[in-house]
Amino acid sequence: MSDALAVTESASRPSTRLAFVLVFGVAAGATAYAPLLALHNAGLRAVFEFFAGDAFYYLAVAKHSVGAPFFTFDGVHPTNGFHPLWQAILSASFGWLALDDRFHPLWQAILSASFGWLALDDPEQLRFTFHTGIVLAALGTGAFAVTLLRLTGRPALALLGSVPGFYWILIPLTTTHHSSTWSFINGMESPLSIFLFGLLSLLLFQRELLRRGGSLPALILLSLLLSLITLSRLDDVFVFAPFLAWAVLEGGAGQKRARRFAACAALPLLLIGTYLLYNLSYAGSLLPSSGVAKAGGPVWGLLRNLHALLQYLFPLADPLGRGLPAWYSEAWRVTQMLLPALLCCGWLLSRSRPSRGDPSDERGYQDRMVSLLAAYVLLKAAYNFAMVGIWNQGHWYYPLAIMISNLIIVTGISRLLDRQPSPWQANSPMAGMLARWPRLGRFPAATVGSVIFILISANAFADLKQRVAMHARSYVFWSERHAIQTLVDRRCEGCGILAFDDGIVSFSLDSPTLNALGLTMDPEAGEARRSGELLDLAWKRGHRLLASVNYLMPAEAYDNPNTLRQHLLANHQLAGQDLDRWHFELAFRSPSGGFPFVRFEPKAP
């Protein structure tokens, strides 16, 4: 074979640190560019469009927990309905940066002089959360891009694989708003997960943390990172299983294996165990209330997701008769649950004997690390498919699975371009093209082309967020929060609100708000909801109004008490609640958005 056709893997690897610095900078800058562009053009409305609806659970808890002895959604009762690390960061930041009389005058003066723009009233709490997410996602994506450059040696592939990601590029029709790098700047724990996974990828592939089996300090550092990833999003606990199994299997026998197991398991058990005991101490339950509220069990979750898969593939065969109108809402959810798992399954099958070869070989080591990450994706997908109904799965469930998918896609493309043609192909046009591709991969035109594509995609994504207002109702409600609070105080002074929403009512208003969906409830409220006595408990606690922002009934439902009762009886959010003993009537509508507030009270005996 001629030298021109003998393309080796090492030939495509950049040898200068400048390449890594530039790729990190471009990937991080491109990640931050789209949300900052949208913020510049649309102001705080852009924040609402980037934020997931559930982000306001975090924001409401952070806002009301300042000065409280525990995490609370309503300012009165404890809740643990969140993933802990991101909630702790927000709550601590909101408290430290608050400029009010609860803090020492010297501290207030220092903050006012240095960070007066971070007074963190409601608008600045939104900005702080948004900017923090941008920084974390940018740093994590930059680190991930460096990892891809290490694996492939091709800046263009590294950039496209990290931002916006090949996953989003290849399936845009089902993930227009979701699954790109920019979509994970969502006010939730996703940017923190991306940041920590970026560090993990750097340590595994750039620093080769576990090369030759990994030392005990390396295993301890690995366990710390995996613990933080889990505390960022608790259902990422499955990431421990493949790495723990690998550490034990690579550990030889006897005491050496036991020491390796202890090095991997001790710190996670301590950190996660402490978190669970802390939950029990202040909220009365080990597990988060949000997870308990979503748990449908293996039968319900499996049946619901099998139905979603059927509709995804054959919408006209939907037994519920919804067809195409409901297809998009479920399609992107099914895609993000199953496509990364299928890619990872393909990777593992193509390396059916992952233990073969010299573990000190660079390619063999990289393959093993990718296989461990792929095994995590499969475990998490299997759990969610069996246990978590499709409508409970937001795009924030899968940022790491999608990043690992991008890693596998980029690695596969690079190795396809690196491959050496067989002798019978040596003189074919395809062989010549493949021989030239690695040089093209290093040629500036390829990298410049990828940067131009990313720039156009970022502009399109920012435009999409302005043009297609998915969360306009939440923004309108928040914008008229002062007028709504005045109406609440005037029509029902001191009343609390039973809200059917994702936290926007609690974050926007000062009135105590009980989340009727169950995700941020205290144990007493959760039990009342399950037993059909939610209204009884709400009334006992002083709540007199029902409200919703994004889960409204038809406009005619509020015409009179009779039609209101009929629609409430058919409302699935009140399924299982005893409504016969209660009277309902429209109390008022908000002045701009027309959001209805319904008064409820027990019927006279």
DAMOVEN-V562873 format. One record per backbone hydrogen bond with DSSP energy under -1.0 kcal/mol. NH is the residue of the N-H (numbers start at 1). CO is the residue of the C=O. If there is no record, write none. Layout:
nh=NH co=CO
nh=NH co=CO
This chain:
nh=6 co=2
nh=7 co=5
nh=12 co=9
nh=13 co=10
nh=21 co=17
nh=22 co=18
nh=23 co=19
nh=24 co=20
nh=25 co=21
nh=26 co=22
nh=27 co=23
nh=28 co=24
nh=29 co=25
nh=30 co=26
nh=31 co=27
nh=32 co=28
nh=33 co=29
nh=34 co=30
nh=36 co=32
nh=37 co=33
nh=38 co=34
nh=39 co=35
nh=40 co=36
nh=41 co=37
nh=42 co=38
nh=43 co=39
nh=45 co=42
nh=46 co=43
nh=48 co=44
nh=49 co=45
nh=50 co=46
nh=51 co=47
nh=52 co=186
nh=55 co=52
nh=56 co=53
nh=57 co=54
nh=59 co=55
nh=60 co=56
nh=61 co=57
nh=62 co=58
nh=63 co=59
nh=64 co=60
nh=65 co=61
nh=68 co=65
nh=79 co=71
nh=82 co=80
nh=85 co=231
nh=87 co=83
nh=88 co=84
nh=89 co=85
nh=90 co=86
nh=91 co=87
nh=92 co=88
nh=93 co=89
nh=94 co=90
nh=95 co=91
nh=96 co=92
nh=97 co=93
nh=103 co=100
nh=108 co=104
nh=109 co=105
nh=110 co=106
nh=111 co=107
nh=112 co=108
nh=113 co=109
nh=114 co=110
nh=115 co=111
nh=118 co=115
nh=125 co=121
nh=126 co=122
nh=127 co=123
nh=128 co=124
nh=129 co=125
nh=130 co=126
nh=131 co=127
nh=132 co=128
nh=133 co=129
nh=134 co=130
nh=135 co=131
nh=136 co=132
nh=137 co=133
nh=138 co=134
nh=139 co=135
nh=140 co=136
nh=141 co=137
nh=142 co=138
nh=143 co=139
nh=144 co=140
nh=145 co=141
nh=146 co=142
nh=147 co=143
nh=148 co=144
nh=149 co=145
nh=150 co=146
nh=151 co=147
nh=152 co=148
nh=153 co=149
nh=158 co=154
nh=159 co=155
nh=160 co=156
nh=161 co=157
nh=163 co=159
nh=165 co=160
nh=169 co=165
nh=170 co=166
nh=171 co=167
nh=184 co=181
nh=185 co=182
nh=186 co=184
nh=193 co=189
nh=194 co=190
nh=195 co=191
nh=196 co=192
nh=197 co=193
nh=198 co=194
nh=199 co=195
nh=200 co=196
nh=201 co=197
nh=202 co=198
nh=203 co=199
nh=204 co=200
nh=205 co=201
nh=206 co=202
nh=207 co=202
nh=209 co=203
nh=211 co=208
nh=213 co=210
nh=214 co=211
nh=219 co=215
nh=220 co=216
nh=221 co=217
nh=222 co=218
nh=223 co=219
nh=224 co=220
nh=225 co=221
nh=226 co=222
nh=227 co=223
nh=228 co=224
nh=229 co=225
nh=230 co=226
nh=231 co=227
nh=232 co=228
nh=233 co=229
nh=236 co=233
nh=237 co=234
nh=239 co=236
nh=240 co=237
nh=244 co=240
nh=245 co=241
nh=246 co=242
nh=247 co=243
nh=248 co=244
nh=249 co=245
nh=250 co=246
nh=251 co=248
nh=256 co=253
nh=258 co=254
nh=259 co=255
nh=260 co=256
nh=261 co=257
nh=262 co=258
nh=263 co=259
nh=264 co=260
nh=265 co=261
nh=266 co=262
nh=269 co=265
nh=270 co=266
nh=271 co=267
nh=272 co=268
nh=273 co=269
nh=274 co=270
nh=275 co=271
nh=276 co=272
nh=277 co=273
nh=278 co=274
nh=279 co=275
nh=280 co=276
nh=281 co=277
nh=282 co=278
nh=283 co=279
nh=292 co=288
nh=293 co=289
nh=294 co=290
nh=295 co=291
nh=296 co=387
nh=301 co=297
nh=302 co=298
nh=303 co=299
nh=304 co=300
nh=305 co=301
nh=306 co=302
nh=307 co=303
nh=308 co=304
nh=309 co=305
nh=310 co=306
nh=311 co=307
nh=312 co=308
nh=313 co=309
nh=314 co=310
nh=317 co=314
nh=318 co=315
nh=321 co=318
nh=327 co=324
nh=330 co=326
nh=331 co=327
nh=332 co=328
nh=334 co=330
nh=335 co=331
nh=336 co=332
nh=337 co=333
nh=338 co=334
nh=339 co=335
nh=342 co=338
nh=343 co=339
nh=344 co=340
nh=345 co=341
nh=346 co=342
nh=347 co=343
nh=348 co=344
nh=349 co=345
nh=350 co=346
nh=356 co=353
nh=361 co=358
nh=365 co=361
nh=366 co=362
nh=367 co=363
nh=368 co=364
nh=369 co=365
nh=370 co=366
nh=371 co=367
nh=372 co=368
nh=373 co=369
nh=374 co=370
nh=375 co=371
nh=376 co=372
nh=377 co=373
nh=378 co=374
nh=379 co=375
nh=380 co=376
nh=381 co=377
nh=382 co=378
nh=383 co=379
nh=384 co=380
nh=385 co=381
nh=386 co=382
nh=387 co=383
nh=388 co=384
nh=392 co=389
nh=393 co=390
nh=397 co=394
nh=398 co=395
nh=402 co=398
nh=403 co=399
nh=404 co=400
nh=405 co=401
nh=406 co=402
nh=407 co=403
nh=408 co=404
nh=409 co=405
nh=410 co=406
nh=411 co=407
nh=412 co=408
nh=413 co=409
nh=414 co=410
nh=415 co=411
nh=416 co=412
nh=417 co=413
nh=418 co=414
nh=419 co=415
nh=425 co=422
nh=426 co=423
nh=428 co=425
nh=432 co=428
nh=433 co=429
nh=434 co=430
nh=435 co=431
nh=436 co=432
nh=437 co=433
nh=440 co=436
nh=441 co=437
nh=442 co=438
nh=443 co=439
nh=446 co=443
nh=448 co=444
nh=449 co=445
nh=450 co=446
nh=451 co=447
nh=452 co=448
nh=453 co=449
nh=454 co=450
nh=455 co=451
nh=456 co=452
nh=457 co=453
nh=458 co=454
nh=459 co=455
nh=460 co=456
nh=461 co=457
nh=462 co=458
nh=463 co=459
nh=464 co=460
nh=465 co=461
nh=466 co=462
nh=467 co=463
nh=468 co=464
nh=470 co=468
nh=475 co=471
nh=476 co=472
nh=477 co=473
nh=478 co=474
nh=479 co=475
nh=480 co=476
nh=481 co=478
nh=484 co=480
nh=485 co=481
nh=486 co=482
nh=487 co=483
nh=488 co=484
nh=489 co=485
nh=490 co=486
nh=491 co=487
nh=492 co=488
nh=495 co=492
nh=496 co=542
nh=497 co=512
nh=498 co=545
nh=499 co=514
nh=500 co=547
nh=507 co=503
nh=508 co=504
nh=509 co=505
nh=514 co=497
nh=516 co=499
nh=518 co=515
nh=526 co=522
nh=527 co=523
nh=528 co=524
nh=529 co=525
nh=530 co=526
nh=531 co=527
nh=533 co=528
nh=537 co=533
nh=538 co=534
nh=539 co=535
nh=540 co=536
nh=541 co=537
nh=542 co=539
nh=543 co=538
nh=544 co=496
nh=545 co=496
nh=546 co=598
nh=547 co=498
nh=557 co=554
nh=558 co=555
nh=559 co=556
nh=564 co=560
nh=565 co=561
nh=566 co=562
nh=567 co=563
nh=568 co=564
nh=569 co=565
nh=570 co=566
nh=574 co=571
nh=575 co=572
nh=577 co=574
nh=578 co=532
nh=579 co=577
nh=582 co=579
nh=583 co=601
nh=585 co=599
nh=587 co=597
nh=588 co=597
nh=590 co=595
nh=597 co=588
nh=598 co=546
nh=599 co=585
nh=600 co=544
nh=601 co=583
nh=603 co=581
